[in-house]
Amino acid sequence: MPESTLTRHGFQPLIRQIRDEGLLNRRPGYYVRLIGVDLLLYAAVWVAVAFVGDSWWQLALALPAAVFTARIYFIGHDAGHGQIGSTRKVNRLLGFLIGNLLIGLSYGWWTDKHNRHHANPNHTDKDPDVGVGVLIWTPEQAMARRGGFVGWLTRHQGRLFIPLLLLEGINLKVTSIRSVAGELRSENRSKRDRARVEAVLLTVHFALYFGLLFTMMSPALAVLFFFVHQALLGVHLGAAFAPNHKGMPAPGPDEQWDHLRKQVLTSRNVRGGRVTDWFLGGLNYQIEHHLFPSMPRPHLRRSQPLIRAYCELAGLPYTEESLVESYAQALRHLHACGAPLR
């Protein structure tokens, strides 16, 4: 296809090509198997914890518990994008059961935040993932954080990023509870109704989770297991999400990029094989996922050659790095953002 045609029509020829290849079709059989296997592995970890008995050896099982909890997170992510079920209602139900009930994450809060990220990736005024928080993402943001502990944190955030991920698992739970509690007081009736459902499911989750821990372990060991489990989970989730956009181009406040450029230019793929696909939950195909968020996970790898070739014809850089280099670029970007305070 001539480049002039690509420039004129932008995203539409690629949509047609992807749809004609059947890459947007649902894969119910794949997800039935995936959910079944992941739930069995997750349950097997807890059976092993019970089998070991009240012993410090149980603490070693926090590692596989974190790994297989992350697998459940990835399924919830797919449900949030409508990749699994054929209707919004089915995906929403899966999201509530997987997010709120199984892993203690507010599905409503997460989907709202994540959809805003997808709509404007790396846009500092619109993407909540690059807003000012514990970390900052631009030198301009750094200039507003000169003094005290916050300034010290910003100066050293590149070195502190991995240690801070140890807190991410707990942060997700705390933020979920705060979000649901806030929506319970909302004047919007639909939000209140959703929040009631989420609150019940979160309450059941925490009752079962802590009930299992304190039933199978001594109190001190149960508390320690909780913190180690959530710390390792935070690192795993950070390892999956951090390489995707950090250090990639960002549109200026007044810039208007079309969908193709907005998603391709701000995203970075991670090169690898099936092990990488499994470890990162398919998020290593970040360009493909951002262009087609509802594309089922097993189709991301199949769509990659088509999308790479289309980007080449359109004159757009298709960024793909090794896992190590993608982390290095993300950390260098964080370190550089703190430079104005050094």
N, C-alpha and C positions, 0 to 999 in steps of 0.2 A: 504494500500500500504506500503511495507516495507520501513524503513527509508533509507536503502542503495539505493533503487531505486530513492527516492526523492533527495538524495544527488547527485546521478549521473546525473539525468535529470533536476534538479533545477526547473525552472519555467514551463516547457512544460506540465507536467501532469496537473497542475492547469489551464493552458490556455484551455486545452481540456475539462476539467470538467466544467469550466465556460461557454465555448461556447456551450457544449452539453445541458446545462441547459437553453440556450437561453438568458443568462443575458447580452450579448453584442448586442442583437437585439434592433433596434430603437423603441422608444415609441412616435410616432407622435401625437397620441390622447392625451396623458398625457401632452405633451408640448404645444399643442394648448390650452388646458384648463388652464394650468399654466400661460402661457403668457397672455391669455385673462383676467383671474382673476387679475393677478398682475397689468396689465395696467389699468384695471377698478378701482382698489383700488388706484393706483397712481394718476389717473385722478380725483378721488373723493376727494382726499386731496386738490387739487388745486381748485376744485369747492367749497369746504368748505371755503378755504381761500378767494375766491371771495364773498361768501355768507356772511361771517362775516363782510366784509367791512374794510375800513381803521381804524383799531383798534389794540391796543396792544394785544388783544386776538388772533390776527393772529399769534403772535409769538409762542403761545402754539402749533400751528399746524406744527411747524418745526419738532417736535418729530415724528408724524406719517409720515411726508414727508421724514424724514431720514430713517425710518424703511422700507417704501415701495420703496424708491430709492435703498436701499440695495437689495431688492428683484430683482430689475432690474439688478443690478450688478451680482447677482448669475446666472441669465439667460444668461448674456453675458459670464460669466465664462464657463457655459455649452456649449455655442456655440463655444467658443474658443477651447474646447477640442473635437469638432465634435460629441457631444452627441445628438444633436437635429435633424439636417437634415441628409439625406442619402448621400449627396455629399459635398465635400469641398466648392464648390461654394455657396451652400445654407447657410452653417454655416458661411462663410465669410460675406455674405450679411447680415445675422442676426447680426453678430458681429459689423459691421459698423453702422447699424441702431440703435442697442441697445447701443453700447458703445459710438460712436461719437455723434450721433444725440440725443439720449434720456438722457444720463447721462454725456456727456462731457468728455469722457475718450478715449484716442487714442487706438483703437483696435489693430493696428499694433504694437505699442510700448509694450502694455501689453502682447500680445501673445508671442512676442519674449522673453521678460523677463521671463514670466511664464513657457514657454517651457524649457528654460535653467534651471530654478529651478527644474522642474520635471526630467530632465535628470540627475542631480547631486545634489539631496537634501542634504543640510547641508555641502556641500563641500565648504570650505572657498575660494578656488581658482576658483571655477566654478559656484557656486550657487549665483546669484545676490542678493538673499534675505538675505544672511549672509555675504555680502561684507561690507567693512568699509563704514559707512555713518554717519548719526546723532547718531545712536546706533552702538555698536560693539558687537560681538557675541562670542569672545574667549578672554582669558586673554592675549594671544600673541598680538592681535590687540590693546588691551588696553595699552600695553607698549609703543606704538608709539604716545600716545596722553596724554602726561604728563602735559603740561602747559596750562594756560589760561582758557577761558570759556569752550573749548572743553574737557579739562581734568576734570574740575568740572562736566560737563555733564556726562562724562563717570563714574566718581566716584559714581554718584547718579542716574544712568540711571534706576535702578530697581524701584526706587520710582517715577521717572519722566515718566515712560512708558505710563501710562494712560493719564496724562496731554498732552504728546506729540501726542497721537492719536487724540487729538482735532484739530490738524493741518493737519492730513492725508488726509482729503477730499479735502482741498485746494491744498495740495502737489500733489495729483494725477492729478488735473487739470493743475497746472503749469507745471509739468513734461510732460504731454501730449502735451501741446502747444509747449514747447521747443523741444520735440522729432520731432513733425511734421514740425516745422520750420527748424530744422536741416536737415531732409530728403528732404525738398524742394530744398536744395542746394546740394544734393547728386549727384555724377557723375553717379550713377546707375539709368538708365531710369525707370526701373520698380518701384524702390523706390520712385522716384519723382512722377510718375503717381499715385501711391497709396497715397502719401502724399497730392497731390492735392485734391483727393476725401475726404480724412480725414479732410483737412483744410476747405473745403466747409461745411461739415457736422458739424464740431465743431463751425464754425461761425454761422450757423443756430441755433445750440443748445444755444449758449450764447446769441444770439439776442432774441430768444424766452424766455429763462429763465429770463434774466434781464428785458426784455420787460414786462413779466407778473408781476414781482415783482414791478417795478416802475409804472405800470399801476394801480395795486390794492392797493398800499401802498404809504405812504409818503416816500420821499427819505431816511430819517434817519431810518425809520422802515424797508424799503427794504434792506438797507445795513446790518442792524442788523440781519434780517431774514436770509440773505445769509450766514453770518458767523455762526449763530447758527445751521442752516440746515447742513452746511458742517462739523461743529465740531461734531455734533451728528452722522452724517454719518461716519466720521472717526473712532469714538469710536466703532460703530456697526461693521464696516468692520474689525477693529483690533480685536474685540472680536471673530470674526469668523475665522480669520487667525492665530492669535497669539498662540493658544494652539497646533497647528498641529505639529511643529517641534522643537520649542525652548526648549533647555535642553535635547534633544535626542542625541544619539551617532552621531558622525561625522567621516567620513573616513579621514585618514591622507593623506597628499599630495601624497604619493607614493602607497597608498592602492588601490587595484582594487576589489571592491565588485561586485558580479553578481547582476542582476536586482532584484531578489527576496530579497536578503539581503539588498541591497541598499535602497529599498523602504520600507521594513518592519521595519528594525532597526532604521531608521531615523524618523519614523512617529508615531504619537500618536492619538488614537481615543478618542472621548469624549462620555462617556456613557449617555444614555438618551432615551426618547421616541419620539413621534411625534412632541411635542413642540420643543424639541432640534433640530430635523431634520429641522423644519421650520425656527427656529431662526438662525441656522448656515448654511442654504442652502444646507444641505447634506454633508458639509465639515467635519462634526463630524465623518464620515466614511473615515478618511484620509488614512488609510492603503489600504482599498479597492480602493479608488480613485487613489492613486499613483500606485498601481499595474495595474489598468485598467482605465487610464484616459478617455477613450472614452465610458466607461460604463454609460448608462443613469442614472440620479439621482435616479429614483424610484427603480432601481435594486441594489443599494448599500446595502440597508438593507437586501435584500434577499440573497446577496452574502456573507454576513458577517459570518454566521455559517460555510460555506464551506471553506472560507479563514482562519478563526480561526483554524479549525480542521487541515487544511493543514500545517499551521505554527507549530502547536503542533507536528505533525508527523515529520516535518523537523527539529525540535529542535530549532525553532526560537521564541524568546519572542514576544508575541502579546500584545502590550501595550494599555491599555484602562483605562481611569480615569474619574472621575466625572468632571463636568464643572468647579467647584470651584477648585478642586485639579489640574486640568490641567493648570489653570491660575496661581496657586500658584507655580507650578514647573517652568513655563515659567519665572515668575518674580524672583524667586530665582536664576535661571540661569543667568538672566541679572545682578542681583545684584552681583553674584559671579564673573562674568566676569570683573566687575569694581574693584574687590578687590585689584589687584596689585597697583592701584593708591590710595588706602586708607591706 
